[in-house]
Every structure is written in C-alpha cells, then in structure tokens.
C-alpha cells in the first residue's frame, strides 16, 4: 500500500491542512465523495481553481444524495420543519 501526505499548512487550531494519497487515490476527495467529510470553504481561496472544482463536485453530489453528514443535516432540518 502506498501512502503519501502533503501538509500545506497548519491552521490556527493546529490542524494540518493538506492532502492524503493512498494507493494513488486522494483520500480527502474519497471521504468527501462518501459524505464522511466536507470541503472546508474557508481554505478554498488557497486552492487552485482546478482543486476547488475537484473538491466541490463530489461534495455537491454527496449533499444531493444525503450521504452520511448530509443525511444527518437533513434529518435535523426535517425535525425542525425545514428541508423536505
């Protein structure tokens, strides 16, 4: 198994911001695609335009399909009479 990580910076909460590549797949994007993470918009201005789209597309798809995180958000809104 090939594992590679690129730390691009450390945020004000001491979180490492970067990419994790496992066997040639960008693990960040795979987590977003499955609804296990989101594209943190506060850092997108530091991304290339291509990376912004690469991260935004799977997030939008996971949101529309109400996968994991998005399912939980939708359930909270439904309980409050919001999203239907």
C-alpha positions as CSV (number, residue, x, y, z in Angstrom):
1,X,0.0,0.0,0.0
2,X,1.4,3.4,-1.0
3,X,0.7,6.3,1.5
4,X,1.7,9.8,0.9
5,X,0.7,13.0,2.7
6,X,1.4,16.6,1.9
7,X,0.9,19.1,4.7
8,X,0.3,22.5,3.1
9,X,-0.1,24.5,6.3
10,X,-1.3,24.4,9.9
11,X,-4.4,26.4,10.8
12,X,-5.0,28.4,13.9
13,X,-6.3,25.3,15.7
14,X,-3.1,23.4,15.0
15,X,-4.9,21.2,12.4
16,X,-2.7,20.1,9.5
17,X,-4.2,21.2,6.2
18,X,-3.1,19.1,3.2
19,X,-3.7,16.0,1.1
20,X,-3.5,12.3,1.9
21,X,-2.9,10.0,-1.1
22,X,-3.4,6.2,-0.6
23,X,-2.5,3.9,-3.5
24,X,-2.8,6.9,-5.9
25,X,-6.2,8.0,-4.7
26,X,-6.8,11.3,-3.0
27,X,-8.2,10.2,0.3
28,X,-9.6,13.7,1.0
29,X,-11.8,13.5,-2.1
30,X,-12.9,9.9,-1.4
31,X,-14.1,11.0,2.1
32,X,-16.0,13.9,0.6
33,X,-17.5,11.7,-2.1
34,X,-18.8,9.2,0.6
35,X,-20.2,12.0,2.8
36,X,-17.7,11.5,5.5
37,X,-16.1,15.0,5.2
38,X,-16.9,18.3,3.5
39,X,-14.8,20.7,1.5
40,X,-14.0,23.3,4.1
41,X,-14.8,26.5,2.2
42,X,-12.6,28.8,4.4
43,X,-9.5,27.2,2.8
44,X,-10.7,27.2,-0.8
45,X,-9.2,30.6,-1.6
46,X,-5.8,28.9,-1.1
47,X,-6.6,26.2,-3.6
48,X,-6.1,26.3,-7.3
49,X,-9.3,26.8,-9.3
50,X,-8.9,23.2,-10.5
51,X,-8.7,21.9,-7.0
52,X,-11.7,24.0,-5.9
53,X,-13.8,22.2,-8.5
54,X,-12.3,18.8,-7.8
55,X,-13.4,19.1,-4.2
56,X,-16.7,20.9,-4.8
57,X,-18.2,18.4,-7.2
58,X,-18.1,15.4,-5.0
59,X,-19.3,17.4,-2.1
60,X,-22.3,18.6,-4.1
61,X,-23.1,15.1,-5.2
62,X,-22.9,13.7,-1.6
63,X,-25.2,16.6,-0.4
64,X,-27.8,15.9,-3.1
65,X,-27.8,12.2,-2.2
66,X,-27.9,13.0,1.5
67,X,-24.9,10.8,2.3
68,X,-23.7,10.5,5.9
69,X,-23.0,14.0,7.1
70,X,-25.6,15.4,4.7
71,X,-28.2,12.8,5.9
72,X,-27.6,14.0,9.4
73,X,-28.0,17.6,8.5
74,X,-31.2,16.9,6.5
75,X,-32.6,14.9,9.4
76,X,-32.0,17.8,11.8
77,X,-33.7,20.2,9.4
78,X,-36.7,17.8,8.9
79,X,-37.2,17.6,12.6
80,X,-37.4,21.4,12.8
81,X,-39.8,21.7,9.9
82,X,-37.1,22.8,7.5
83,X,-35.9,20.9,4.4
84,X,-38.4,18.4,3.0
